[in-house]
């Protein structure tokens, strides 16, 4: 059994062997301010319809109460740096832009497997209890990561690393083993406002504050309903997430391409043509995006996003693919198809079009979209 003084070095070796790029150490009581900051975020309603954040707020804001027996937290980071600038893809209006994190294998499954490998070693070596968490658990991993020295939460509220820029997936291992914590990382944003100023929807009320209700990542991934008209044009051709505030960060000059091949973009997620995506039914959607984070969003919400991108494309060749979706089985798809068609054709021409939707009595949003097109 290794001595306590060597356990950190041994864990670093084990984590590196599992494929992690960063391993740092902190304690469950290292983020006393996190609970109050979370409560303020929730009280202002900035979490939108992510009700799970309210339901888990008490546990999320207090790691000590989450598992009182835990003495240490091991924070692990996996670099997912892209091999090209994500902002470049925004220029190709007839293609959809998918956030870098979602272009490869679902990182939840990938990281959890790696975490279990490291945690299993620690349990066997020290005979201690361990629990592993990725971001689906009620753990505030970014504040914990900053307290462990893995990076700092920038003005866009995301973690920034001096070694990997914006591109780190985080996981954590809680353990009953006592491990000396590392020093916390300080803030290195300085006077820079690049991440705040680039946001297409002004989702940052102030530095270090996010209003998720205005965030394109939230709107295209978490939000289940219709996307408000004021956000549709700014969404551009982003069909799943948004990397603008991450990609523009000057600290990315130190970023590195990911070494994990399973996180690399697949052909079906690397700026896919909107013309391909507009034809997807539920079965084709599931097949195309199997094993990626995109699949969890579901076909209807994804198609809502694709139709918004089509409406913003100015590519009239997409219109024959938009028209059949006026009769789609999903009200949210039908309504967004009305908006997209109205953007691709002259208003009156589209309103009088032969493929006019036959509205269902309860499709209030669909009717509203048609009225807006006809006005």
Secondary structure, 3 states (H helix, E strand, C coil): CCCHHHHHHHHHHHHHHHCCCEEEEECCCCCCCHHHHHHHHHHCCCCCCCHHHHHCHHHHHCHHHHCCCCCEEEEEEEECCCCCCHHHHHHCCCECEECHHHCCCCHHHHHHHHHHHHHHHHHHHHCCCEEEECCCCCCCHHHHHHHHCCCEECCCCCEEECCCECCEEEEEEEECCCCCCCCCCCCCCCCCCHHHHHCCCCCCCCCCCCCHHHCHHHHHHHCCCCCCHHHHHHHCCEEECCCHHHHCCHHHHHCCCCCCHHHCCCCCCCCCEHHHHCCCCHHHHHHHCCCCCHHHHCHHHHHHHHHHHHHHHCCHHHHHHHHHHHHCCCHHHHHHHHHHHHHHCCHHHHHCCCCCCCCCCCCHHHHHHHHHHHC
